[in-house]
Amino acid sequence: MTYAVTEACIRCKYTDCVEVCPVDCFYEGENMLVIHPDECIDCGVCEPECPEEAIVPDTEPNTEQWVALNQKYSEIWPNITERKDPPADADVWSGKPDKMDYISPSPAST
Amino acid sequence: MNEMPVKDVTALTANDFGSDQEVRWCPGCGDYAILKAMKTVLADIGRSPDDIVFVAGIGCAARFPYYLSTYGFHTIHGRAAAVATGVKLANPELDVWVVGGDGDFMSIGGNHTLHALRRNVDINLLLFNNAIYGLTKGQYSPTSPVGTRSPSTPGGSVEAPVNAVRFALGAGARFVARAADTLQTHLPGVLKRAHANKGASFVEILQNCLVYNDGAFGAINDRSQSHEATVRLEHGQPMVFGKEEDKGLVFNNETGAFEVVTLADLKSEDTIAIHDETNFVRAQALAELEQPGFPVPLGVIYAEAATEFVEARGFSGTKSKWGREELKSLI
């Protein structure tokens, strides 16, 4: 199994999760994070860290699309291992449903 | 219950070695990382889950067999090595792994660990060393460093801790290795070497207990800093370390100990030591390297070809030559 980041992360990207991951398996896009499913050890320590509750285990129903999305982008976005400030308008996007329309496929600027 | 696995071993993936049981270690536990690596290794080894047995004692680590689709045996505290010995003698065709923590292997079962190693039974012993009693909520363990404050040592532990690698070498182990939980590109290779060794293989896996002993191994199992805090051993290769591979170990023949040098300052008369995993004296010197001051050796520290127990006892053949009838007549 693996954990996966869902659309709730988009434009919020609080990065509390990356700080606790023991294997540094988060990857950063311009406005979202993803988990590398092959590197995730399923320990679950990131799940409660996310203020947006964006991280789910793939044992939950209907998570296949999120695992696929995490797989795709974790292979092209850069690794992130330290917490950073969230986007200035993160609060505005907090809790908003159906954010997939806003996902940026671009990697985070380093 | 899991269904009995199919025999098409060529098609097995890491997921095929997972069980249907909910994993109940604390979130963030290093045991998850070891389980992940082990499933990958089992798929690579390519034996059917019903040809493999995991035997465990008591402790957090000892939950390991529940989470694999292989056979498993959750035995009593410290006795996993003894039970595993029996399993291997009863059916030498099985791959037998023993999993335990530092309490199980070094304290309660210290004697069984010793005898399994000196007998050289063809089993793989994996010590998940988190230097704390996690399952009972954080008392100091035999591998806890001096000064460890815990419910049972409120003033700090004053006992000298067990060095597990030194213990294994002293017990006569012919295969001794060390790895760290979260170093997922390194750990699987060590586990494969342990499996390939014919005889008792001892692997100390430095494992972080996030709840009761977080950060016990400092930079060692932190991927970003590990290259400065560890030296990765490769047989026949110079012992260099550091992110830039700018430091190395020199063996001082006068003191019989390793010294750290920076390659830029290497004197003309010194040479970086080449790792020879068959050299027992060097293995003992490697066992002494600890943080701070030295990089902690990871990889196969010592490996000596030796006749394993079943063969030495003349039980050669696929199974015990004592069939059921003969055993009955003995009784």
Boltz contact constraints between the chains, C-beta under 6 A:
constraints:
  - contact:
      token1: [A, 22]
      token2: [B, 28]
      max_distance: 6.0
  - contact:
      token1: [A, 22]
      token2: [B, 182]
      max_distance: 6.0
  - contact:
      token1: [A, 23]
      token2: [B, 182]
      max_distance: 6.0
  - contact:
      token1: [A, 24]
      token2: [B, 223]
      max_distance: 6.0
  - contact:
      token1: [A, 41]
      token2: [B, 32]
      max_distance: 6.0
  - contact:
      token1: [A, 41]
      token2: [B, 33]
      max_distance: 6.0
  - contact:
      token1: [A, 41]
      token2: [B, 36]
      max_distance: 6.0
  - contact:
      token1: [A, 42]
      token2: [B, 32]
      max_distance: 6.0
  - contact:
      token1: [A, 43]
      token2: [B, 27]
      max_distance: 6.0
  - contact:
      token1: [A, 43]
      token2: [B, 28]
      max_distance: 6.0
  - contact:
      token1: [A, 43]
      token2: [B, 29]
      max_distance: 6.0
  - contact:
      token1: [A, 43]
      token2: [B, 32]
      max_distance: 6.0
  - contact:
      token1: [A, 44]
      token2: [B, 27]
      max_distance: 6.0
  - contact:
      token1: [A, 45]
      token2: [B, 27]
      max_distance: 6.0
  - contact:
      token1: [A, 45]
      token2: [B, 28]
      max_distance: 6.0
